[in-house]
Amino acid sequence: GASATDLLATTLKIIDFFAKKGGGATARASALPDIHISAGIAGGKKFTPFIITRDGDLSGGVVNTAARLQSRANELSGERSRIVVSRAVRTAFQAENKDGLPEFFGKRPLHFFDSGYIRFKGIEVAVCEVLYDGGDLYKAQIEKDMAELYKSIESGAWKEGLFSALLTLLIR
């Protein structure tokens, strides 16, 4: 895509189209079941390796990263549509919209939930889950508590922080 904003808007429109409850219910055959989408969006950097082969196949670091993010979205929920983006995409989206969101996003809540890192093939990518549905916005209220829990897990601080961070999170 040309921009993080365009990619997120397109992904949300696809989710809406295939969801019974969304605006897509009138735009598609009502005989289709509710279809859940898992999306991974990577990129957001000036120089990202991207290869298009003669056969039209796409490959490179950005494609591999997006595939891992899409797998993470599937892991988060096989029952609901999910979008996971790299932190670089979140940063690009925020920079593109620093003067205000386009009308499309003004109609819906949008929050980037920092959900740690994924590691594969010797690299580490910071990831965010895109919260766009009112039912998921509760996660925005526990984001700081989750970050504390992630820190405790990473440092192996079982006695000093893990249990207290977990209890705080459970209370919230």
Secondary structure, 3 states (H helix, E strand, C coil): CCCHHHHHHHHHHHHHHHCCCCCHHHHCCCCCCCCCCEEEECCCCCCCCCEECCCCCEECHHHHHHHHHHHHHHHHCCCCCEEEEEHHHHHHHHHHCCCCCCHHHHCCCCEEEEEEEEEECCEEEEEEEEECCHHHCHHHHCHHHHHHHHHHHHHCCHHHHHHHHHHHHHHC
